[in-house]
Amino acid sequence: MWLKLIGGIIVIVSSSMIGFIIAGNFKNRPKTLRNLQVALSMLESEINYGHSPLPQAFRSISKKCEEDVARLFDLAAKELSSRKGLTASEAWERSLKELFKNSYITENDFEILMAFGKYLGSTDKEDQIKNIRLALNNLRQQEISSIREKEKNEKMWRYLGVLSGIMIFLLLF
């Protein structure tokens, strides 16, 4: 009897946690997209007014950003500073792939950031700023859609996790 009750409680708690983890993905993606926009705006300022070389600009931005986005810019700065002969585009791509593994961004977000990185450091200042503004605009659109998804799906996954755990518990008894 007690063993069944304890097992049922474990099932409810674990399925609830799964629901909360999935809901967390919907909750954290808009924050990450917002942080990426802030970082790209800082990069625009660094390029436009600071006239900083990219490794230095990336390091500066990484010190001012949230942890997940800071890691992207820090890795890009390290890749550019390493004596491997990487272009800015290649360093950005490597760093972005590392961020994508451990982040809440989706494939669409990744593609926007990859497209941004293709022209990074290879054009003049005006084109760099246009490219940043295009990426910012695209990320804003992604943020708006992620907020809609969050509002639609976050509560649903939480409830689904709890209710499926209760359903399994009731089926076991």
N, CA, C and O atoms as a DFTB+ gen file, in Angstrom:
692 C
 N C O
     1  1       0.826      -1.206       0.000
     2  2       0.000       0.000       0.000
     3  2       0.861       1.256       0.000
     4  3       0.703       2.132      -0.850
     5  1       1.794       1.335       0.985
     6  2       2.651       2.515       1.072
     7  2       3.566       2.613      -0.137
     8  3       3.841       3.704      -0.637
     9  1       4.028       1.473      -0.596
    10  2       4.913       1.453      -1.750
    11  2       4.207       1.970      -3.000
    12  3       4.790       2.708      -3.794
    13  1       2.949       1.576      -3.163
    14  2       2.149       2.049      -4.295
    15  2       1.923       3.556      -4.202
    16  3       2.004       4.264      -5.206
    17  1       1.640       4.040      -3.001
    18  2       1.404       5.471      -2.780
    19  2       2.673       6.276      -3.072
    20  3       2.616       7.312      -3.735
    21  1       3.793       5.808      -2.584
    22  2       5.065       6.497      -2.828
    23  2       5.391       6.478      -4.327
    24  3       5.831       7.486      -4.880
    25  1       5.178       5.342      -4.975
    26  2       5.403       5.247      -6.420
    27  2       4.509       6.197      -7.194
    28  3       4.951       6.824      -8.156
    29  1       3.243       6.307      -6.778
    30  2       2.317       7.229      -7.433
    31  2       2.736       8.676      -7.277
    32  3       2.635       9.471      -8.211
    33  1       3.210       9.012      -6.080
    34  2       3.677      10.386      -5.835
    35  2       4.901      10.685      -6.700
    36  3       5.029      11.779      -7.250
    37  1       5.786       9.717      -6.815
    38  2       6.970       9.899      -7.658
    39  2       6.560      10.111      -9.115
    40  3       7.144      10.947      -9.805
    41  1       5.568       9.366      -9.585
    42  2       5.076       9.522     -10.956
    43  2       4.489      10.919     -11.160
    44  3       4.767      11.569     -12.168
    45  1       3.684      11.378     -10.212
    46  2       3.070      12.716     -10.318
    47  2       4.151      13.798     -10.336
    48  3       4.116      14.705     -11.167
    49  1       5.111      13.695      -9.414
    50  2       6.167      14.711      -9.326
    51  2       7.016      14.703     -10.592
    52  3       7.332      15.763     -11.134
    53  1       7.389      13.513     -11.068
    54  2       8.263      13.472     -12.247
    55  2       7.545      13.960     -13.504
    56  3       8.140      14.682     -14.304
    57  1       6.296      13.586     -13.693
    58  2       5.592      14.071     -14.881
    59  2       5.314      15.572     -14.772
    60  3       5.314      16.283     -15.777
    61  1       5.080      16.043     -13.564
    62  2       4.912      17.494     -13.373
    63  2       6.194      18.227     -13.720
    64  3       6.161      19.275     -14.364
    65  1       7.320      17.678     -13.294
    66  2       8.605      18.317     -13.593
    67  2       8.869      18.349     -15.099
    68  3       9.403      19.331     -15.615
    69  1       8.501      17.293     -15.795
    70  2       8.664      17.280     -17.254
    71  2       7.832      18.395     -17.884
    72  3       8.302      19.102     -18.776
    73  1       6.599      18.545     -17.417
    74  2       5.741      19.613     -17.914
    75  2       6.325      20.989     -17.631
    76  3       6.276      21.875     -18.484
    77  1       6.878      21.170     -16.436
    78  2       7.460      22.456     -16.075
    79  2       8.730      22.739     -16.868
    80  3       9.003      23.890     -17.208
    81  1       9.506      21.706     -17.166
    82  2      10.723      21.902     -17.971
    83  2      10.362      22.335     -19.390
    84  3      10.964      23.258     -19.938
    85  1       9.388      21.669     -19.970
    86  2       8.953      22.047     -21.326
    87  2       8.370      23.462     -21.315
    88  3       8.619      24.246     -22.231
    89  1       7.594      23.784     -20.277
    90  2       7.042      25.141     -20.158
    91  2       8.162      26.164     -19.998
    92  3       8.046      27.293     -20.475
    93  1       9.240      25.776     -19.334
    94  2      10.388      26.669     -19.158
    95  2      11.031      27.052     -20.472
    96  3      11.536      28.165     -20.620
    97  1      11.017      26.130     -21.435
    98  2      11.555      26.454     -22.752
    99  2      10.765      27.590     -23.390
   100  3      11.342      28.489     -24.000
   101  1       9.452      27.545     -23.247
   102  2       8.617      28.617     -23.802
   103  2       8.834      29.920     -23.041
   104  3       8.736      31.002     -23.618
   105  1       9.125      29.819     -21.769
   106  2       9.322      31.010     -20.941
   107  2      10.663      31.685     -21.229
   108  3      10.752      32.913     -21.232
   109  1      11.697      30.891     -21.468
   110  2      13.047      31.442     -21.582
   111  2      13.437      31.901     -22.984
   112  3      14.347      32.717     -23.129
   113  1      12.777      31.402     -24.002
   114  2      13.142      31.794     -25.369
   115  2      12.959      33.292     -25.620
   116  3      13.858      33.908     -26.193
   117  1      11.831      33.916     -25.217
   118  2      11.727      35.366     -25.447
   119  2      12.832      36.165     -24.735
   120  3      13.312      37.169     -25.261
   121  1      13.225      35.716     -23.550
   122  2      14.309      36.401     -22.827
   123  2      15.617      36.314     -23.599
   124  3      16.341      37.300     -23.730
   125  1      15.909      35.123     -24.106
   126  2      17.145      34.940     -24.872
   127  2      17.136      35.791     -26.135
   128  3      18.140      36.419     -26.473
   129  1      16.008      35.812     -26.829
   130  2      15.915      36.638     -28.041
   131  2      16.078      38.116     -27.711
   132  3      16.714      38.858     -28.459
   133  1      15.508      38.536     -26.598
   134  2      15.640      39.944     -26.172
   135  2      17.099      40.257     -25.862
   136  3      17.608      41.310     -26.247
   137  1      17.770      39.345     -25.167
   138  2      19.180      39.544     -24.828
   139  2      20.054      39.588     -26.080
   140  3      21.015      40.354     -26.145
   141  1      19.721      38.771     -27.062
   142  2      20.460      38.808     -28.329
   143  2      20.276      40.154     -29.026
   144  3      21.224      40.694     -29.598
   145  1      19.074      40.689     -28.981
   146  2      18.821      41.993     -29.592
   147  2      19.623      43.087     -28.898
   148  3      20.192      43.960     -29.553
   149  1      19.666      43.034     -27.580
   150  2      20.432      44.026     -26.820
   151  2      21.912      43.926     -27.189
   152  3      22.579      44.941     -27.393
   153  1      22.416      42.704     -27.273
   154  2      23.825      42.500     -27.616
   155  2      24.133      43.003     -29.022
   156  3      25.166      43.635     -29.240
   157  1      23.249      42.730     -29.972
   158  2      23.488      43.212     -31.336
   159  2      23.401      44.733     -31.410
   160  3      24.113      45.354     -32.199
   161  1      22.546      45.334     -30.604
   162  2      22.491      46.800     -30.550
   163  2      23.799      47.360     -29.997
   164  3      24.292      48.386     -30.465
   165  1      24.352      46.680     -29.003
   166  2      25.659      47.098     -28.471
   167  2      26.748      46.959     -29.534
   168  3      27.631      47.808     -29.651
   169  1      26.669      45.865     -30.312
   170  2      27.642      45.673     -31.387
   171  2      27.515      46.782     -32.424
   172  3      28.516      47.279     -32.939
   173  1      26.290      47.163     -32.723
   174  2      26.077      48.271     -33.659
   175  2      26.737      49.545     -33.141
   176  3      27.391      50.264     -33.897
   177  1      26.564      49.819     -31.860
   178  2      27.186      51.011     -31.263
   179  2      28.701      50.913     -31.294
   180  3      29.387      51.892     -31.586
   181  1      29.221      49.735     -30.994
   182  2      30.681      49.550     -31.014
   183  2      31.239      49.797     -32.412
   184  3      32.281      50.435     -32.567
   185  1      30.544      49.292     -33.423
   186  2      31.012      49.466     -34.799
   187  2      30.840      50.911     -35.247
   188  3      31.731      51.483     -35.876
   189  1      29.700      51.497     -34.924
   190  2      29.371      52.838     -35.401
   191  2      30.163      53.924     -34.687
   192  3      30.688      54.834     -35.328
   193  1      30.252      53.834     -33.362
   194  2      30.854      54.923     -32.591
   195  2      32.187      54.558     -31.962
   196  3      33.062      55.413     -31.824
   197  1      32.351      53.313     -31.584
   198  2      33.562      52.911     -30.880
   199  2      34.723      52.590     -31.788
   200  3      35.879      52.657     -31.371
   201  1      34.428      52.243     -33.026
   202  2      35.447      51.857     -34.004
   203  2      36.371      50.777     -33.437
   204  3      37.570      50.766     -33.715
   205  1      35.805      49.875     -32.644
   206  2      36.584      48.808     -32.020
   207  2      36.778      47.658     -32.993
   208  3      35.888      47.369     -33.794
   209  1      37.931      46.996     -32.934
   210  2      38.074      45.752     -33.700
   211  2      37.088      44.712     -33.159
   212  3      36.714      44.763     -31.988
   213  1      36.674      43.789     -33.995
   214  2      35.651      42.823     -33.591
   215  2      35.994      42.022     -32.332
   216  3      35.134      41.883     -31.463
   217  1      37.214      41.489     -32.196
   218  2      37.486      40.738     -30.959
   219  2      37.295      41.592     -29.697
   220  3      36.753      41.126     -28.695
   221  1      37.738      42.814     -29.764
   222  2      37.594      43.721     -28.626
   223  2      36.120      44.077     -28.400
   224  3      35.664      44.127     -27.257
   225  1      35.386      44.320     -29.467
   226  2      33.958      44.625     -29.357
   227  2      33.202      43.435     -28.773
   228  3      32.340      43.609     -27.911
   229  1      33.522      42.228     -29.239
   230  2      32.870      41.024     -28.709
   231  2      33.162      40.850     -27.217
   232  3      32.262      40.524     -26.442
   233  1      34.417      41.068     -26.814
   234  2      34.771      40.946     -25.392
   235  2      34.009      41.958     -24.553
   236  3      33.492      41.630     -23.485
   237  1      33.945      43.169     -25.035
   238  2      33.234      44.221     -24.325
   239  2      31.757      43.879     -24.162
   240  3      31.188      44.058     -23.085
   241  1      31.147      43.393     -25.217
   242  2      29.732      43.028     -25.179
   243  2      29.510      41.849     -24.241
   244  3      28.523      41.817     -23.506
   245  1      30.415      40.887     -24.262
   246  2      30.238      39.692     -23.412
   247  2      30.243      40.052     -21.932
   248  3      29.637      39.351     -21.122
   249  1      30.916      41.128     -21.575
   250  2      30.956      41.548     -20.165
   251  2      29.681      42.268     -19.735
   252  3      29.432      42.428     -18.540
   253  1      28.873      42.702     -20.699
   254  2      27.682      43.485     -20.389
   255  2      26.380      42.709     -20.564
   256  3      25.313      43.223     -20.229
   257  1      26.445      41.489     -21.078
   258  2      25.240      40.728     -21.426
   259  2      24.898      39.677     -20.382
   260  3      25.665      39.393     -19.462
   261  1      23.713      39.115     -20.569
   262  2      23.291      37.972     -19.767
   263  2      24.168      36.773     -20.109
   264  3      24.827      36.752     -21.149
   265  1      24.171      35.791     -19.240
   266  2      25.130      34.685     -19.328
   267  2      25.115      33.924     -20.650
   268  3      26.173      33.703     -21.240
   269  1      23.946      33.520     -21.126
   270  2      23.911      32.706     -22.338
   271  2      24.408      33.469     -23.566
   272  3      25.150      32.922     -24.382
   273  1      24.001      34.720     -23.691
   274  2      24.431      35.539     -24.825
   275  2      25.882      35.971     -24.639
   276  3      26.627      36.072     -25.614
   277  1      26.288      36.225     -23.410
   278  2      27.673      36.595     -23.125
   279  2      28.617      35.481     -23.568
   280  3      29.703      35.748     -24.082
   281  1      28.199      34.237     -23.368
   282  2      29.024      33.102     -23.771
   283  2      29.246      33.103     -25.288
   284  3      30.346      32.801     -25.752
   285  1      28.206      33.441     -26.061
   286  2      28.323      33.514     -27.515
   287  2      29.398      34.521     -27.921
   288  3      30.273      34.209     -28.729
   289  1      29.329      35.716     -27.363
   290  2      30.273      36.768     -27.742
   291  2      31.673      36.496     -27.189
   292  3      32.669      36.831     -27.830
   293  1      31.749      35.896     -26.017
   294  2      33.050      35.548     -25.451
   295  2      33.739      34.479     -26.290
   296  3      34.934      34.575     -26.568
   297  1      32.980      33.458     -26.692
   298  2      33.557      32.414     -27.547
   299  2      33.998      32.986     -28.894
   300  3      35.056      32.628     -29.412
   301  1      33.182      33.874     -29.454
   302  2      33.540      34.487     -30.740
   303  2      34.823      35.315     -30.604
   304  3      35.681      35.287     -31.487
   305  1      34.948      36.045     -29.503
   306  2      36.164      36.839     -29.273
   307  2      37.379      35.928     -29.139
   308  3      38.441      36.221     -29.687
   309  1      37.226      34.827     -28.413
   310  2      38.344      33.886     -28.243
   311  2      38.718      33.237     -29.567
   312  3      39.901      33.076     -29.869
   313  1      37.720      32.865     -30.355
   314  2      37.993      32.255     -31.661
   315  2      38.727      33.228     -32.580
   316  3      39.656      32.843     -33.290
   317  1      38.300      34.500     -32.560
   318  2      38.955      35.506     -33.409
   319  2      40.367      35.814     -32.926
   320  3      41.267      36.049     -33.731
   321  1      40.557      35.811     -31.611
   322  2      41.862      36.144     -31.048
   323  2      42.854      34.996     -31.154
   324  3      44.066      35.208     -31.141
   325  1      42.331      33.779     -31.258
   326  2      43.240      32.632     -31.395
   327  2      43.964      32.771     -32.725
   328  3      43.437      33.347     -33.678
   329  1      45.120      32.262     -32.774
   330  2      45.947      32.396     -33.986
   331  2      45.662      31.275     -34.990
   332  3      46.579      30.702     -35.577
   333  1      44.372      30.975     -35.175
   334  2      43.980      29.905     -36.093
   335  2      43.690      30.428     -37.496
   336  3      43.480      29.637     -38.416
   337  1      43.674      31.735     -37.671
   338  2      43.409      32.325     -38.972
   339  2      41.944      32.282     -39.387
   340  3      41.629      32.258     -40.577
   341  1      41.050      32.274     -38.400
   342  2      39.623      32.235     -38.703
   343  2      39.126      33.624     -39.087
   344  3      39.594      34.635     -38.562
   345  1      38.171      33.654     -40.008
   346  2      37.517      34.914     -40.323
   347  2      36.473      35.189     -39.240
   348  3      36.151      34.309     -38.442
   349  1      35.957      36.398     -39.220
   350  2      34.921      36.751     -38.253
   351  2      33.691      35.884     -38.451
   352  3      33.043      35.477     -37.486
   353  1      33.377      35.607     -39.690
   354  2      32.227      34.765     -40.014
   355  2      32.404      33.351     -39.464
   356  3      31.473      32.786     -38.890
   357  1      33.572      32.791     -39.635
   358  2      33.838      31.436     -39.139
   359  2      33.821      31.393     -37.615
   360  3      33.282      30.456     -37.026
   361  1      34.402      32.393     -36.982
   362  2      34.402      32.444     -35.516
   363  2      32.979      32.575     -34.988
   364  3      32.613      31.923     -34.010
   365  1      32.179      33.415     -35.635
   366  2      30.777      33.591     -35.230
   367  2      30.014      32.279     -35.388
   368  3      29.242      31.893     -34.511
   369  1      30.236      31.598     -36.508
   370  2      29.535      30.340     -36.778
   371  2      29.869      29.286     -35.726
   372  3      28.974      28.607     -35.222
   373  1      31.132      29.148     -35.398
   374  2      31.530      28.174     -34.373
   375  2      30.909      28.502     -33.018
   376  3      30.403      27.620     -32.324
   377  1      30.954      29.757     -32.660
   378  2      30.397      30.185     -31.374
   379  2      28.890      29.988     -31.337
   380  3      28.332      29.569     -30.323
   381  1      28.250      30.289     -32.433
   382  2      26.795      30.157     -32.520
   383  2      26.369      28.698     -32.414
   384  3      25.361      28.389     -31.778
   385  1      27.123      27.811     -33.026
   386  2      26.812      26.380     -32.914
   387  2      26.923      25.916     -31.467
   388  3      26.140      25.082     -31.012
   389  1      27.891      26.455     -30.755
   390  2      28.047      26.114     -29.335
   391  2      26.870      26.656     -28.524
   392  3      26.370      25.971     -27.631
   393  1      26.429      27.865     -28.821
   394  2      25.268      28.442     -28.130
   395  2      24.016      27.641     -28.425
   396  3      23.204      27.403     -27.531
   397  1      23.855      27.227     -29.656
   398  2      22.643      26.521     -30.075
   399  2      22.455      25.215     -29.310
   400  3      21.324      24.814     -29.033
   401  1      23.557      24.553     -28.970
   402  2      23.481      23.292     -28.231
   403  2      22.845      23.463     -26.858
   404  3      22.088      22.602     -26.409
   405  1      23.151      24.568     -26.195
   406  2      22.752      24.752     -24.795
   407  2      21.874      25.973     -24.590
   408  3      21.989      26.660     -23.575
   409  1      21.007      26.245     -25.538
   410  2      20.213      27.454     -25.456
   411  2      18.762      27.162     -25.795
   412  3      18.405      26.053     -26.191
   413  1      17.943      28.180     -25.631
   414  2      16.516      28.056     -25.917
   415  2      16.166      28.520     -27.320
   416  3      14.992      28.504     -27.692
   417  1      17.147      28.930     -28.106
   418  2      16.842      29.409     -29.450
   419  2      16.439      28.237     -30.343
   420  3      16.863      27.100     -30.139
   421  1      15.620      28.545     -31.324
   422  2      15.130      27.517     -32.253
   423  2      15.956      27.535     -33.530
   424  3      16.872      28.342     -33.690
   425  1      15.618      26.646     -34.413
   426  2      16.297      26.558     -35.704
   427  2      16.154      27.864     -36.499
   428  3      17.105      28.300     -37.148
   429  1      14.973      28.487     -36.451
   430  2      14.762      29.759     -37.163
   431  2      15.644      30.864     -36.599
   432  3      16.229      31.640     -37.355
   433  1      15.741      30.938     -35.279
   434  2      16.603      31.933     -34.636
   435  2      18.057      31.700     -35.055
   436  3      18.792      32.635     -35.373
   437  1      18.441      30.437     -35.045
   438  2      19.800      30.051     -35.436
   439  2      20.092      30.493     -36.864
   440  3      21.167      31.026     -37.139
   441  1      19.149      30.279     -37.772
   442  2      19.346      30.656     -39.176
   443  2      19.499      32.175     -39.334
   444  3      20.315      32.638     -40.131
   445  1      18.720      32.939     -38.581
   446  2      18.834      34.406     -38.629
   447  2      20.222      34.832     -38.188
   448  3      20.852      35.676     -38.825
   449  1      20.696      34.247     -37.097
   450  2      22.010      34.611     -36.574
   451  2      23.144      34.122     -37.482
   452  3      24.186      34.768     -37.584
   453  1      22.934      32.983     -38.135
   454  2      23.936      32.496     -39.093
   455  2      24.005      33.429     -40.309
   456  3      25.091      33.749     -40.792
   457  1      22.848      33.857     -40.793
   458  2      22.818      34.777     -41.932
   459  2      23.500      36.093     -41.563
   460  3      24.214      36.675     -42.379
   461  1      23.283      36.553     -40.352
   462  2      23.947      37.768     -39.879
   463  2      25.462      37.581     -39.895
   464  3      26.201      38.465     -40.327
   465  1      25.910      36.440     -39.428
   466  2      27.338      36.183     -39.307
   467  2      28.077      36.032     -40.621
   468  3      29.290      36.232     -40.674
   469  1      27.363      35.682     -41.685
   470  2      28.018      35.475     -42.981
   471  2      28.747      36.723     -43.482
   472  3      29.776      36.622     -44.150
   473  1      28.211      37.887     -43.157
   474  2      28.804      39.136     -43.648
   475  2      29.571      39.884     -42.563
   476  3      30.026      41.008     -42.772
   477  1      29.705      39.259     -41.423
   478  2      30.372      39.893     -40.286
   479  2      31.853      40.097     -40.584
   480  3      32.579      39.144     -40.869
   481  1      32.283      41.334     -40.514
   482  2      33.687      41.654     -40.699
   483  2      34.174      41.656     -42.139
   484  3      35.358      41.889     -42.384
   485  1      33.291      41.402     -43.094
   486  2      33.752      41.310     -44.480
   487  2      33.279      42.471     -45.353
   488  3      33.622      42.538     -46.533
   489  1      32.496      43.382     -44.781
   490  2      32.008      44.528     -45.539
   491  2      32.353      45.818     -44.796
   492  3      32.903      45.785     -43.695
   493  1      32.027      46.943     -45.408
   494  2      32.333      48.211     -44.756
   495  2      31.356      48.502     -43.615
   496  3      30.399      47.762     -43.385
   497  1      31.626      49.591     -42.915
   498  2      30.870      49.938     -41.713
   499  2      29.381      50.085     -41.976
   500  3      28.567      49.589     -41.198
   501  1      29.012      50.754     -43.053
   502  2      27.599      50.984     -43.349
   503  2      26.863      49.671     -43.613
   504  3      25.740      49.473     -43.149
   505  1      27.508      48.779     -44.362
   506  2      26.878      47.485     -44.632
   507  2      26.778      46.638     -43.374
   508  3      25.810      45.898     -43.197
   509  1      27.775      46.742     -42.499
   510  2      27.720      46.018     -41.223
   511  2      26.514      46.481     -40.400
   512  3      25.799      45.672     -39.809
   513  1      26.310      47.778     -40.375
   514  2      25.195      48.336     -39.598
   515  2      23.860      47.928     -40.225
   516  3      22.913      47.608     -39.506
   517  1      23.778      47.937     -41.542
   518  2      22.551      47.478     -42.207
   519  2      22.285      46.007     -41.881
   520  3      21.145      45.619     -41.624
   521  1      23.324      45.209     -41.894
   522  2      23.202      43.788     -41.581
   523  2      22.741      43.581     -40.130
   524  3      21.901      42.723     -39.858
   525  1      23.284      44.356     -39.222
   526  2      22.879      44.262     -37.814
   527  2      21.414      44.656     -37.665
   528  3      20.656      43.990     -36.959
   529  1      21.021      45.731     -38.326
   530  2      19.621      46.181     -38.222
   531  2      18.659      45.161     -38.829
   532  3      17.556      44.968     -38.317
   533  1      19.067      44.516     -39.904
   534  2      18.235      43.463     -40.483
   535  2      18.087      42.299     -39.499
   536  3      16.987      41.786     -39.296
   537  1      19.198      41.890     -38.894
   538  2      19.148      40.805     -37.904
   539  2      18.293      41.211     -36.711
   540  3      17.522      40.398     -36.200
   541  1      18.420      42.461     -36.261
   542  2      17.605      42.949     -35.144
   543  2      16.118      42.894     -35.484
   544  3      15.302      42.469     -34.667
   545  1      15.777      43.325     -36.686
   546  2      14.381      43.298     -37.116
   547  2      13.842      41.862     -37.151
   548  3      12.733      41.593     -36.688
   549  1      14.634      40.956     -37.700
   550  2      14.216      39.556     -37.754
   551  2      14.089      38.944     -36.361
   552  3      13.168      38.172     -36.099
   553  1      15.015      39.292     -35.475
   554  2      14.936      38.772     -34.105
   555  2      13.731      39.345     -33.357
   556  3      13.131      38.659     -32.530
   557  1      13.374      40.602     -33.645
   558  2      12.171      41.185     -33.037
   559  2      10.928      40.407     -33.452
   560  3      10.049      40.131     -32.635
   561  1      10.868      40.060     -34.731
   562  2       9.733      39.268     -35.223
   563  2       9.695      37.901     -34.540
   564  3       8.626      37.419     -34.163
   565  1      10.848      37.290     -34.385
   566  2      10.917      36.003     -33.697
   567  2      10.502      36.146     -32.232
   568  3       9.836      35.267     -31.684
   569  1      10.891      37.241     -31.609
   570  2      10.515      37.466     -30.211
   571  2       9.004      37.610     -30.073
   572  3       8.407      37.057     -29.149
   573  1       8.393      38.346     -30.982
   574  2       6.933      38.518     -30.950
   575  2       6.243      37.172     -31.088
   576  3       5.304      36.874     -30.350
   577  1       6.705      36.353     -32.034
   578  2       6.076      35.037     -32.203
   579  2       6.358      34.129     -31.007
   580  3       5.513      33.311     -30.643
   581  1       7.539      34.261     -30.390
   582  2       7.841      33.426     -29.221
   583  2       7.011      33.836     -28.011
   584  3       6.683      32.997     -27.173
   585  1       6.674      35.106     -27.912
   586  2       5.802      35.552     -26.818
   587  2       4.400      34.984     -27.021
   588  3       3.750      34.562     -26.064
   589  1       3.938      34.976     -28.266
   590  2       2.625      34.366     -28.553
   591  2       2.625      32.875     -28.203
   592  3       1.689      32.369     -27.584
   593  1       3.687      32.189     -28.610
   594  2       3.813      30.765     -28.284
   595  2       3.840      30.546     -26.777
   596  3       3.220      29.619     -26.256
   597  1       4.565      31.412     -26.095
   598  2       4.669      31.298     -24.634
   599  2       3.297      31.429     -23.992
   600  3       2.911      30.618     -23.149
   601  1       2.566      32.458     -24.401
   602  2       1.238      32.676     -23.828
   603  2       0.308      31.503     -24.107
   604  3      -0.533      31.154     -23.279
   605  1       0.464      30.901     -25.275
   606  2      -0.411      29.812     -25.673
   607  2      -0.018      28.486     -25.014
   608  3      -0.891      27.709     -24.625
   609  1       1.256      28.226     -24.888
   610  2       1.711      26.886     -24.528
   611  2       2.245      26.706     -23.105
   612  3       2.256      25.583     -22.599
   613  1       2.680      27.767     -22.458
   614  2       3.331      27.606     -21.156
   615  2       2.399      26.967     -20.121
   616  3       2.762      25.970     -19.497
   617  1       1.227      27.521     -19.938
   618  2       0.279      26.970     -18.966
   619  2      -0.177      25.573     -19.374
   620  3      -0.336      24.685     -18.536
   621  1      -0.383      25.398     -20.674
   622  2      -0.851      24.100     -21.151
   623  2       0.120      22.990     -20.760
   624  3      -0.318      21.940     -20.290
   625  1       1.431      23.194     -20.940
   626  2       2.409      22.172     -20.609
   627  2       2.485      21.927     -19.110
   628  3       2.647      20.788     -18.673
   629  1       2.371      22.989     -18.321
   630  2       2.377      22.793     -16.865
   631  2       1.197      21.932     -16.438
   632  3       1.358      20.955     -15.707
   633  1       0.014      22.305     -16.901
   634  2      -1.185      21.537     -16.549
   635  2      -1.113      20.119     -17.101
   636  3      -1.498      19.164     -16.427
   637  1      -0.624      19.986     -18.312
   638  2      -0.525      18.670     -18.932
   639  2       0.399      17.753     -18.133
   640  3       0.101      16.572     -17.953
   641  1       1.516      18.296     -17.655
   642  2       2.433      17.493     -16.854
   643  2       1.792      17.010     -15.567
   644  3       1.881      15.831     -15.224
   645  1       1.145      17.926     -14.854
   646  2       0.510      17.574     -13.580
   647  2      -0.639      16.606     -13.815
   648  3      -0.743      15.584     -13.137
   649  1      -1.495      16.922     -14.765
   650  2      -2.677      16.088     -14.999
   651  2      -2.318      14.701     -15.541
   652  3      -2.974      13.717     -15.200
   653  1      -1.291      14.616     -16.375
   654  2      -0.901      13.289     -16.851
   655  2      -0.329      12.459     -15.709
   656  3      -0.535      11.246     -15.665
   657  1       0.382      13.093     -14.792
   658  2       0.877      12.373     -13.618
   659  2      -0.263      11.870     -12.753
   660  3      -0.225      10.737     -12.272
   661  1      -1.268      12.693     -12.552
   662  2      -2.439      12.277     -11.768
   663  2      -3.179      11.151     -12.478
   664  3      -3.636      10.204     -11.839
   665  1      -3.297      11.254     -13.809
   666  2      -3.985      10.216     -14.564
   667  2      -3.256       8.876     -14.436
   668  3      -3.885       7.840     -14.220
   669  1      -1.938       8.902     -14.571
   670  2      -1.153       7.670     -14.432
   671  2      -1.308       7.112     -13.022
   672  3      -1.450       5.903     -12.835
   673  1      -1.278       8.002     -12.032
   674  2      -1.451       7.587     -10.634
   675  2      -2.798       6.895     -10.450
   676  3      -2.880       5.843      -9.816
   677  1      -3.857       7.492     -11.007
   678  2      -5.187       6.894     -10.878
   679  2      -5.283       5.558     -11.621
   680  3      -5.969       4.642     -11.169
   681  1      -4.599       5.452     -12.752
   682  2      -4.609       4.178     -13.488
   683  2      -3.861       3.082     -12.718
   684  3      -4.205       1.903     -12.811
   685  1      -2.849       3.478     -11.968
   686  2      -2.080       2.492     -11.197
   687  2      -2.873       1.980      -9.984
   688  3      -2.716       0.826      -9.585
   689  1      -3.698       2.810      -9.417
   690  2      -4.483       2.402      -8.247
   691  2      -5.658       1.651      -8.651
   692  3      -6.440       1.225      -7.801
